[in-house]
Amino acid sequence: MSTIDLQAEFEASNSYAIANQNYRATKGWFTCDSLCQRNKDRMEYQKQILDEIRAEGHARMSDAKAVAGLFSEVGIGEVKDSFWNYFSQGKQFAKRQSMWDAMFIGMRHMGRDESTMEYVLKVLMQVLINFTMGLFMALAIFIFGLWKIISDYQPNPITAVLFFILGVCGAFAFVTTYLMGIFGATAGGIYGVVKLAENNQQQARLQQQQQRGGGGYVHNRPHYQ
């Protein structure tokens, strides 16, 4: 990796940025005069040089990864970093979406005759939906990018397929386990709240019966024949 010419890539990138800026400065809304065409040609030429340098750098990087091996600490670490990055993005999406959903559901709740419990249940349901969508979208993006990571290490086909299957199965198992934990914790919390509400209602009924006298029981005098 030390053979990658970072200075050449930096200079090519800087030249392309200048050429692109000059082209956009001379370009009209719907027209492009001779000066604009010359600047466009320079921009395309600089872009071609930049793409060639980047392609060469990527090829050298791929050769270095091939020496390390796909099942090396470097290869496994790159796959882990990719998974955790997408997993974190999926959670961030779910949190942001849940915040907006809670706000909009609250606004609708104020205009309707709904109890607080109904509002909480709707928000919880939407949070579960958002986390399911966010994490499975992250999983799908990770799977699509996994093969690109594998191909960079230039493994043989059998090793590539085996690593891909293991990576997909591991990622799918973790995401489903994480979601099952969220669903289980939510279900347990809802069950506890419902049981607490039922107990409170039963105690309230007993207190009302005791206040009316006799605790709700009718005491009959014994009848002797």
DRENDO-1510 file (C-alpha; in Angstrom, 1 decimal, always signed):
<recs>
REC; n; res; u; v; w
REC; 1; MET; +0.0; +0.0; +0.0 .
REC; 2; SER; +3.0; +2.3; +0.4 .
REC; 3; THR; +3.4; +2.2; -3.4 .
REC; 4; ILE; +0.2; +4.1; -3.9 .
REC; 5; ASP; +1.0; +7.6; -5.2 .
REC; 6; LEU; -1.2; +9.7; -3.0 .
REC; 7; GLN; +0.6; +12.9; -4.2 .
REC; 8; ALA; -0.3; +12.2; -7.8 .
REC; 9; GLU; -3.9; +11.5; -6.9 .
REC; 10; PHE; -4.1; +14.7; -4.9 .
REC; 11; GLU; -2.6; +16.8; -7.8 .
REC; 12; ALA; -4.9; +15.1; -10.3 .
REC; 13; SER; -7.9; +15.8; -8.1 .
REC; 14; ASN; -7.0; +19.4; -7.6 .
REC; 15; SER; -6.5; +19.9; -11.4 .
REC; 16; TYR; -9.9; +18.3; -12.1 .
REC; 17; ALA; -11.6; +20.5; -9.5 .
REC; 18; ILE; -10.0; +23.7; -11.2 .
REC; 19; ALA; -11.0; +22.5; -14.7 .
REC; 20; ASN; -14.5; +21.7; -13.6 .
REC; 21; GLN; -14.9; +25.1; -11.9 .
REC; 22; ASN; -13.7; +26.9; -15.1 .
REC; 23; TYR; -16.1; +24.9; -17.2 .
REC; 24; ARG; -19.1; +25.7; -15.0 .
REC; 25; ALA; -18.1; +29.4; -14.9 .
REC; 26; THR; -18.2; +29.7; -18.7 .
REC; 27; LYS; -21.2; +27.5; -19.2 .
REC; 28; GLY; -24.5; +29.2; -19.9 .
REC; 29; TRP; -28.0; +28.0; -19.0 .
REC; 30; PHE; -28.7; +26.3; -22.3 .
REC; 31; THR; -25.6; +27.2; -24.4 .
REC; 32; CYS; -21.9; +26.5; -24.4 .
REC; 33; ASP; -19.6; +28.7; -26.7 .
REC; 34; SER; -16.1; +27.9; -27.9 .
REC; 35; LEU; -14.5; +28.9; -24.6 .
REC; 36; CYS; -16.9; +26.7; -22.8 .
REC; 37; GLN; -16.2; +23.8; -25.1 .
REC; 38; ARG; -12.4; +24.1; -24.5 .
REC; 39; ASN; -12.9; +24.2; -20.8 .
REC; 40; LYS; -15.2; +21.2; -21.1 .
REC; 41; ASP; -12.5; +19.3; -23.0 .
REC; 42; ARG; -9.9; +20.1; -20.3 .
REC; 43; MET; -12.3; +19.1; -17.6 .
REC; 44; GLU; -13.0; +15.7; -19.2 .
REC; 45; TYR; -9.3; +15.2; -19.8 .
REC; 46; GLN; -8.4; +15.9; -16.2 .
REC; 47; LYS; -11.2; +13.6; -15.1 .
REC; 48; GLN; -9.8; +10.8; -17.2 .
REC; 49; ILE; -6.4; +11.2; -15.7 .
REC; 50; LEU; -7.9; +11.2; -12.2 .
REC; 51; ASP; -9.9; +8.1; -12.9 .
REC; 52; GLU; -6.8; +6.3; -14.2 .
REC; 53; ILE; -4.8; +7.2; -11.2 .
REC; 54; ARG; -7.6; +6.1; -8.8 .
REC; 55; ALA; -8.0; +2.8; -10.8 .
REC; 56; GLU; -4.3; +2.1; -10.5 .
REC; 57; GLY; -4.3; +2.9; -6.8 .
REC; 58; HIS; -7.3; +0.6; -6.3 .
REC; 59; ALA; -5.6; -2.2; -8.2 .
REC; 60; ARG; -2.5; -1.9; -6.0 .
REC; 61; MET; -4.7; -1.8; -2.9 .
REC; 62; SER; -6.5; -4.9; -4.1 .
REC; 63; ASP; -3.1; -6.7; -4.6 .
REC; 64; ALA; -2.1; -5.8; -1.1 .
REC; 65; LYS; -5.4; -7.2; +0.3 .
REC; 66; ALA; -4.9; -10.4; -1.7 .
REC; 67; VAL; -1.6; -10.9; +0.0 .
REC; 68; ALA; -3.2; -10.5; +3.4 .
REC; 69; GLY; -6.1; -12.9; +2.6 .
REC; 70; LEU; -9.9; -12.6; +3.0 .
REC; 71; PHE; -9.9; -14.6; +6.3 .
REC; 72; SER; -7.1; -12.5; +7.7 .
REC; 73; GLU; -7.6; -10.0; +10.5 .
REC; 74; VAL; -7.6; -7.2; +8.0 .
REC; 75; GLY; -10.3; -8.8; +5.8 .
REC; 76; ILE; -12.6; -9.8; +8.7 .
REC; 77; GLY; -12.1; -6.4; +10.3 .
REC; 78; GLU; -13.1; -4.6; +7.1 .
REC; 79; VAL; -16.3; -6.6; +6.9 .
REC; 80; LYS; -17.1; -5.9; +10.6 .
REC; 81; ASP; -16.5; -2.2; +10.1 .
REC; 82; SER; -18.8; -2.2; +7.1 .
REC; 83; PHE; -21.6; -4.0; +9.0 .
REC; 84; TRP; -21.4; -1.9; +12.1 .
REC; 85; ASN; -21.4; +1.3; +10.0 .
REC; 86; TYR; -24.6; +0.3; +8.2 .
REC; 87; PHE; -26.1; -1.1; +11.4 .
REC; 88; SER; -25.5; +2.3; +13.1 .
REC; 89; GLN; -27.0; +4.1; +10.2 .
REC; 90; GLY; -30.1; +1.9; +10.3 .
REC; 91; LYS; -30.6; +2.7; +14.0 .
REC; 92; GLN; -30.1; +6.4; +13.5 .
REC; 93; PHE; -32.8; +6.3; +10.7 .
REC; 94; ALA; -35.2; +4.5; +13.0 .
REC; 95; LYS; -34.6; +7.0; +15.9 .
REC; 96; ARG; -35.1; +10.0; +13.7 .
REC; 97; GLN; -38.2; +8.6; +12.0 .
REC; 98; SER; -39.6; +7.6; +15.4 .
REC; 99; MET; -39.1; +11.1; +16.8 .
REC; 100; TRP; -41.0; +12.6; +13.9 .
REC; 101; ASP; -43.7; +9.9; +14.1 .
REC; 102; ALA; -44.2; +10.6; +17.8 .
REC; 103; MET; -44.6; +14.3; +17.2 .
REC; 104; PHE; -47.2; +13.8; +14.4 .
REC; 105; ILE; -49.1; +11.1; +16.3 .
REC; 106; GLY; -49.2; +13.5; +19.3 .
REC; 107; MET; -50.6; +16.3; +17.1 .
REC; 108; ARG; -53.3; +14.0; +15.9 .
REC; 109; HIS; -53.9; +12.7; +19.4 .
REC; 110; MET; -54.7; +16.2; +20.6 .
REC; 111; GLY; -57.5; +16.5; +18.1 .
REC; 112; ARG; -59.1; +13.2; +18.9 .
REC; 113; ASP; -60.8; +11.7; +21.9 .
REC; 114; GLU; -58.0; +9.1; +22.7 .
REC; 115; SER; -56.6; +8.0; +25.9 .
REC; 116; THR; -52.9; +8.4; +26.8 .
REC; 117; MET; -52.5; +4.6; +26.7 .
REC; 118; GLU; -53.7; +4.5; +23.1 .
REC; 119; TYR; -51.2; +7.2; +22.1 .
REC; 120; VAL; -48.3; +5.3; +23.8 .
REC; 121; LEU; -49.3; +2.0; +22.1 .
REC; 122; LYS; -49.4; +3.8; +18.7 .
REC; 123; VAL; -46.0; +5.3; +19.2 .
REC; 124; LEU; -44.5; +2.0; +20.4 .
REC; 125; MET; -46.0; +0.2; +17.3 .
REC; 126; GLN; -44.5; +2.9; +15.0 .
REC; 127; VAL; -41.1; +2.6; +16.8 .
REC; 128; LEU; -41.0; -1.2; +16.2 .
REC; 129; ILE; -41.9; -0.7; +12.5 .
REC; 130; ASN; -39.2; +2.0; +12.1 .
REC; 131; PHE; -36.5; -0.2; +13.7 .
REC; 132; THR; -37.6; -3.2; +11.5 .
REC; 133; MET; -37.4; -1.1; +8.3 .
REC; 134; GLY; -34.2; +0.7; +9.2 .
REC; 135; LEU; -32.2; -2.4; +10.3 .
REC; 136; PHE; -33.4; -4.6; +7.3 .
REC; 137; MET; -32.6; -1.8; +4.9 .
REC; 138; ALA; -29.1; -1.6; +6.5 .
REC; 139; LEU; -28.8; -5.3; +6.2 .
REC; 140; ALA; -29.7; -5.2; +2.5 .
REC; 141; ILE; -27.2; -2.5; +1.8 .
REC; 142; PHE; -24.5; -4.4; +3.7 .
REC; 143; ILE; -25.2; -7.6; +1.7 .
REC; 144; PHE; -24.9; -5.7; -1.6 .
REC; 145; GLY; -21.6; -4.1; -0.5 .
REC; 146; LEU; -20.2; -7.3; +0.9 .
REC; 147; TRP; -19.4; -8.9; -2.4 .
REC; 148; LYS; -17.5; -5.8; -3.4 .
REC; 149; ILE; -15.3; -6.1; -0.3 .
REC; 150; ILE; -14.8; -9.8; -1.0 .
REC; 151; SER; -13.8; -9.2; -4.6 .
REC; 152; ASP; -11.1; -6.7; -3.5 .
REC; 153; TYR; -9.2; -9.6; -1.8 .
REC; 154; GLN; -9.2; -11.6; -5.1 .
REC; 155; PRO; -10.1; -15.0; -3.4 .
REC; 156; ASN; -10.8; -18.2; -5.3 .
REC; 157; PRO; -14.5; -18.7; -6.1 .
REC; 158; ILE; -15.1; -21.3; -3.4 .
REC; 159; THR; -13.6; -19.2; -0.7 .
REC; 160; ALA; -15.5; -16.1; -2.0 .
REC; 161; VAL; -18.9; -17.9; -1.9 .
REC; 162; LEU; -18.2; -19.5; +1.5 .
REC; 163; PHE; -17.2; -16.2; +3.0 .
REC; 164; PHE; -20.3; -14.4; +1.5 .
REC; 165; ILE; -22.7; -17.0; +2.9 .
REC; 166; LEU; -21.1; -16.9; +6.3 .
REC; 167; GLY; -21.2; -13.1; +6.3 .
REC; 168; VAL; -24.8; -12.9; +5.2 .
REC; 169; CYS; -25.9; -15.5; +7.7 .
REC; 170; GLY; -24.1; -13.9; +10.6 .
REC; 171; ALA; -25.4; -10.4; +9.8 .
REC; 172; PHE; -29.0; -11.8; +9.3 .
REC; 173; ALA; -28.8; -13.7; +12.6 .
REC; 174; PHE; -27.6; -10.6; +14.5 .
REC; 175; VAL; -30.2; -8.3; +13.1 .
REC; 176; THR; -33.1; -10.7; +13.7 .
REC; 177; THR; -31.8; -11.4; +17.3 .
REC; 178; TYR; -31.6; -7.7; +18.0 .
REC; 179; LEU; -35.2; -7.1; +16.7 .
REC; 180; MET; -36.5; -10.1; +18.6 .
REC; 181; GLY; -35.0; -8.6; +21.8 .
REC; 182; ILE; -36.7; -5.2; +21.1 .
REC; 183; PHE; -40.0; -6.9; +20.4 .
REC; 184; GLY; -39.7; -9.1; +23.5 .
REC; 185; ALA; -38.8; -6.2; +25.7 .
REC; 186; THR; -41.7; -4.2; +24.3 .
REC; 187; ALA; -44.2; -7.0; +24.7 .
REC; 188; GLY; -43.0; -7.6; +28.3 .
REC; 189; GLY; -43.4; -4.0; +29.1 .
REC; 190; ILE; -46.9; -3.7; +27.7 .
REC; 191; TYR; -47.9; -6.9; +29.5 .
REC; 192; GLY; -46.7; -5.5; +32.8 .
REC; 193; VAL; -48.5; -2.2; +32.3 .
REC; 194; VAL; -51.8; -4.0; +31.4 .
REC; 195; LYS; -51.5; -6.3; +34.5 .
REC; 196; LEU; -50.8; -3.3; +36.7 .
REC; 197; ALA; -53.9; -1.5; +35.2 .
REC; 198; GLU; -56.0; -4.5; +35.8 .
REC; 199; ASN; -54.9; -4.8; +39.4 .
REC; 200; ASN; -55.6; -1.2; +40.0 .
REC; 201; GLN; -59.1; -1.5; +38.6 .
REC; 202; GLN; -59.8; -4.5; +40.8 .
REC; 203; GLN; -58.6; -2.7; +43.9 .
REC; 204; ALA; -60.7; +0.3; +43.0 .
REC; 205; ARG; -63.8; -1.9; +42.6 .
REC; 206; LEU; -63.2; -3.6; +45.9 .
REC; 207; GLN; -62.8; -0.2; +47.7 .
REC; 208; GLN; -66.1; +1.0; +46.1 .
REC; 209; GLN; -67.9; -2.2; +47.2 .
REC; 210; GLN; -66.5; -1.8; +50.8 .
REC; 211; GLN; -67.6; +1.9; +50.9 .
REC; 212; ARG; -71.1; +0.9; +49.9 .
REC; 213; GLY; -71.1; -1.5; +52.8 .
REC; 214; GLY; -70.6; -5.2; +53.2 .
REC; 215; GLY; -67.9; -5.4; +50.6 .
REC; 216; GLY; -70.4; -6.4; +47.9 .
REC; 217; TYR; -71.6; -9.5; +49.8 .
REC; 218; VAL; -75.1; -10.1; +50.9 .
REC; 219; HIS; -75.3; -11.7; +54.4 .
REC; 220; ASN; -78.4; -13.8; +54.9 .
REC; 221; ARG; -79.7; -14.8; +58.3 .
REC; 222; PRO; -79.7; -18.5; +58.8 .
REC; 223; HIS; -83.2; -20.1; +58.5 .
REC; 224; TYR; -84.1; -22.8; +60.9 .
REC; 225; GLN; -87.0; -25.1; +60.2 .
</recs>
